[in-house]
Amino acid sequence: QAQLVESGGGLVQPGGSLRLSCAASGFTFSLYDMTWYRQAPDKEHELVATISSAGSTTAYADSVKGRFTISRDNAKNTLYLQMNGLKPEDTAVYYCNAKHTRWRAFEYWGKGTQVTVSS
């Protein structure tokens, strides 16, 4: 059974840092593009950052560019999001997503981890 489990969320002060992890199992992680999304209460899902299957290509939302870094370790089947310079507007539930590079219907979601940025 394909599974994605996020961890690393929590409460942090503005300007602080967090490192999110997403552990993947039940599928061939190295064949999937990975993406972090986030959703604040009463708002739509927002793409935060994405990384290609081999980790060679990344892209970021303008709102997080220069502050967040997405990475992956295919040997550990794990996706990461390093978040620096956190702002209150970063407060959201963060979800990881896996999508097969070729067969795009093969898509999996984690259940999310809460990030709260507040003083």
Phi and psi restraints in degrees (value plus and minus 20) as a CYANA .aco file:
   2 ALA   PHI     -88.4   -48.4
   2 ALA   PSI     117.6   157.6
   3 GLN   PHI    -169.2  -129.2
   3 GLN   PSI     119.8   159.8
   4 LEU   PHI    -147.3  -107.3
   4 LEU   PSI     108.4   148.4
   5 VAL   PHI    -147.4  -107.4
   5 VAL   PSI      94.0   134.0
   6 GLU   PHI    -105.4   -65.4
   6 GLU   PSI     131.1   171.1
   7 SER   PHI    -173.8  -133.8
   7 SER   PSI     147.5   187.5
   8 GLY   PHI      82.7   122.7
   8 GLY   PSI     -24.7    15.3
   9 GLY   PHI     -92.1   -52.1
   9 GLY   PSI     151.0   191.0
  10 GLY   PHI     143.7   183.7
  10 GLY   PSI    -188.8  -148.8
  11 LEU   PHI    -117.6   -77.6
  11 LEU   PSI     109.5   149.5
  12 VAL   PHI    -161.9  -121.9
  12 VAL   PSI     130.1   170.1
  13 GLN   PHI     -97.4   -57.4
  13 GLN   PSI     133.9   173.9
  14 PRO   PHI     -72.8   -32.8
  14 PRO   PSI     117.5   157.5
  15 GLY   PHI      69.0   109.0
  15 GLY   PSI     -29.6    10.4
  16 GLY   PHI    -100.8   -60.8
  16 GLY   PSI    -196.7  -156.7
  17 SER   PHI    -151.9  -111.9
  17 SER   PSI     130.7   170.7
  18 LEU   PHI    -162.6  -122.6
  18 LEU   PSI     133.0   173.0
  19 ARG   PHI    -143.2  -103.2
  19 ARG   PSI      93.8   133.8
  20 LEU   PHI    -110.8   -70.8
  20 LEU   PSI     127.2   167.2
  21 SER   PHI    -146.7  -106.7
  21 SER   PSI     132.0   172.0
  22 CYS   PHI    -155.5  -115.5
  22 CYS   PSI      90.9   130.9
  23 ALA   PHI    -112.0   -72.0
  23 ALA   PSI     106.3   146.3
  24 ALA   PHI    -127.3   -87.3
  24 ALA   PSI     125.0   165.0
  25 SER   PHI    -173.9  -133.9
  25 SER   PSI     138.6   178.6
  26 GLY   PHI      64.2   104.2
  26 GLY   PSI     -13.9    26.1
  27 PHE   PHI    -176.1  -136.1
  27 PHE   PSI     148.3   188.3
  28 THR   PHI    -102.9   -62.9
  28 THR   PSI      73.2   113.2
  29 PHE   PHI     -73.2   -33.2
  29 PHE   PSI     -59.7   -19.7
  30 SER   PHI     -88.7   -48.7
  30 SER   PSI     -30.3     9.7
  31 LEU   PHI    -117.0   -77.0
  31 LEU   PSI     -13.9    26.1
  32 TYR   PHI    -139.8   -99.8
  32 TYR   PSI     113.0   153.0
  33 ASP   PHI     -90.9   -50.9
  33 ASP   PSI     123.4   163.4
  34 MET   PHI    -141.0  -101.0
  34 MET   PSI     122.8   162.8
  35 THR   PHI    -159.9  -119.9
  35 THR   PSI     120.6   160.6
  36 TRP   PHI    -117.4   -77.4
  36 TRP   PSI     108.1   148.1
  37 TYR   PHI    -135.9   -95.9
  37 TYR   PSI     143.3   183.3
  38 ARG   PHI    -162.5  -122.5
  38 ARG   PSI     136.0   176.0
  39 GLN   PHI    -164.3  -124.3
  39 GLN   PSI      99.7   139.7
  40 ALA   PHI    -109.1   -69.1
  40 ALA   PSI     139.5   179.5
  41 PRO   PHI     -73.9   -33.9
  41 PRO   PSI     112.7   152.7
  42 ASP   PHI      44.6    84.6
  42 ASP   PSI       0.6    40.6
  43 LYS   PHI    -144.4  -104.4
  43 LYS   PSI     140.6   180.6
  44 GLU   PHI     -98.0   -58.0
  44 GLU   PSI     140.9   180.9
  45 HIS   PHI     -77.0   -37.0
  45 HIS   PSI     118.1   158.1
  46 GLU   PHI    -143.5  -103.5
  46 GLU   PSI     110.0   150.0
  47 LEU   PHI     -90.9   -50.9
  47 LEU   PSI     108.1   148.1
  48 VAL   PHI    -119.8   -79.8
  48 VAL   PSI     -72.5   -32.5
  49 ALA   PHI    -180.6  -140.6
  49 ALA   PSI     131.7   171.7
  50 THR   PHI    -159.7  -119.7
  50 THR   PSI     133.5   173.5
  51 ILE   PHI    -162.1  -122.1
  51 ILE   PSI     120.1   160.1
  52 SER   PHI     -93.1   -53.1
  52 SER   PSI     147.7   187.7
  53 SER   PHI     -79.1   -39.1
  53 SER   PSI     -56.7   -16.7
  54 ALA   PHI    -110.0   -70.0
  54 ALA   PSI     -23.5    16.5
  55 GLY   PHI      61.2   101.2
  55 GLY   PSI     -10.1    29.9
  56 SER   PHI    -106.3   -66.3
  56 SER   PSI     -38.4     1.6
  57 THR   PHI    -148.9  -108.9
  57 THR   PSI     114.3   154.3
  58 THR   PHI    -152.2  -112.2
  58 THR   PSI     137.4   177.4
  59 ALA   PHI    -169.1  -129.1
  59 ALA   PSI     130.0   170.0
  60 TYR   PHI    -155.4  -115.4
  60 TYR   PSI     130.4   170.4
  61 ALA   PHI     -85.0   -45.0
  61 ALA   PSI     125.8   165.8
  62 ASP   PHI     -76.9   -36.9
  62 ASP   PSI     -52.6   -12.6
  63 SER   PHI     -87.9   -47.9
  63 SER   PSI     -39.8     0.2
  64 VAL   PHI    -137.8   -97.8
  64 VAL   PSI     -25.2    14.8
  65 LYS   PHI     -78.9   -38.9
  65 LYS   PSI     111.7   151.7
  66 GLY   PHI      69.4   109.4
  66 GLY   PSI     -33.3     6.7
  67 ARG   PHI    -132.8   -92.8
  67 ARG   PSI     -54.4   -14.4
  68 PHE   PHI    -128.5   -88.5
  68 PHE   PSI     129.1   169.1
  69 THR   PHI    -153.5  -113.5
  69 THR   PSI     102.6   142.6
  70 ILE   PHI    -115.7   -75.7
  70 ILE   PSI     121.7   161.7
  71 SER   PHI    -172.0  -132.0
  71 SER   PSI     148.8   188.8
  72 ARG   PHI    -168.4  -128.4
  72 ARG   PSI     134.5   174.5
  73 ASP   PHI    -146.2  -106.2
  73 ASP   PSI      79.2   119.2
  74 ASN   PHI     -86.7   -46.7
  74 ASN   PSI     -47.5    -7.5
  75 ALA   PHI     -87.7   -47.7
  75 ALA   PSI     -46.9    -6.9
  76 LYS   PHI    -123.6   -83.6
  76 LYS   PSI     -18.9    21.1
  77 ASN   PHI      32.5    72.5
  77 ASN   PSI      25.6    65.6
  78 THR   PHI    -154.4  -114.4
  78 THR   PSI     118.0   158.0
  79 LEU   PHI    -127.9   -87.9
  79 LEU   PSI     125.5   165.5
  80 TYR   PHI    -149.2  -109.2
  80 TYR   PSI     135.5   175.5
  81 LEU   PHI    -159.3  -119.3
  81 LEU   PSI      88.1   128.1
  82 GLN   PHI    -106.8   -66.8
  82 GLN   PSI     101.8   141.8
  83 MET   PHI    -137.5   -97.5
  83 MET   PSI      95.0   135.0
  84 ASN   PHI    -136.7   -96.7
  84 ASN   PSI     140.6   180.6
  85 GLY   PHI      35.3    75.3
  85 GLY   PSI      24.9    64.9
  86 LEU   PHI     -84.3   -44.3
  86 LEU   PSI     124.4   164.4
  87 LYS   PHI    -141.1  -101.1
  87 LYS   PSI     136.0   176.0
  88 PRO   PHI     -73.9   -33.9
  88 PRO   PSI     -54.0   -14.0
  89 GLU   PHI     -90.5   -50.5
  89 GLU   PSI     -27.6    12.4
  90 ASP   PHI    -100.8   -60.8
  90 ASP   PSI     -28.2    11.8
  91 THR   PHI     -81.2   -41.2
  91 THR   PSI     103.6   143.6
  92 ALA   PHI    -198.3  -158.3
  92 ALA   PSI     150.2   190.2
  93 VAL   PHI    -107.9   -67.9
  93 VAL   PSI     107.6   147.6
  94 TYR   PHI    -122.2   -82.2
  94 TYR   PSI     108.6   148.6
  95 TYR   PHI    -138.7   -98.7
  95 TYR   PSI     122.1   162.1
  96 CYS   PHI    -121.3   -81.3
  96 CYS   PSI     128.9   168.9
  97 ASN   PHI    -153.8  -113.8
  97 ASN   PSI     117.9   157.9
  98 ALA   PHI    -138.5   -98.5
  98 ALA   PSI     113.2   153.2
  99 LYS   PHI    -157.8  -117.8
  99 LYS   PSI     106.0   146.0
 100 HIS   PHI     -79.2   -39.2
 100 HIS   PSI     117.6   157.6
 101 THR   PHI     -81.7   -41.7
 101 THR   PSI     -52.7   -12.7
 102 ARG   PHI    -127.4   -87.4
 102 ARG   PSI     -69.8   -29.8
 103 TRP   PHI    -115.4   -75.4
 103 TRP   PSI      67.1   107.1
 104 ARG   PHI     -88.5   -48.5
 104 ARG   PSI     -35.5     4.5
 105 ALA   PHI     -91.3   -51.3
 105 ALA   PSI     -37.7     2.3
 106 PHE   PHI    -103.0   -63.0
 106 PHE   PSI      79.6   119.6
 107 GLU   PHI    -160.3  -120.3
 107 GLU   PSI     116.5   156.5
 108 TYR   PHI    -152.5  -112.5
 108 TYR   PSI     130.3   170.3
 109 TRP   PHI    -148.3  -108.3
 109 TRP   PSI     123.7   163.7
 110 GLY   PHI    -104.5   -64.5
 110 GLY   PSI     156.0   196.0
 111 LYS   PHI    -110.6   -70.6
 111 LYS   PSI     -29.8    10.2
 112 GLY   PHI      79.1   119.1
 112 GLY   PSI     138.5   178.5
 113 THR   PHI    -156.2  -116.2
 113 THR   PSI     116.5   156.5
 114 GLN   PHI    -101.6   -61.6
 114 GLN   PSI     110.6   150.6
 115 VAL   PHI    -137.9   -97.9
 115 VAL   PSI     102.9   142.9
 116 THR   PHI    -143.3  -103.3
 116 THR   PSI     102.7   142.7
 117 VAL   PHI    -132.1   -92.1
 117 VAL   PSI      89.4   129.4
 118 SER   PHI    -178.2  -138.2
 118 SER   PSI     126.9   166.9
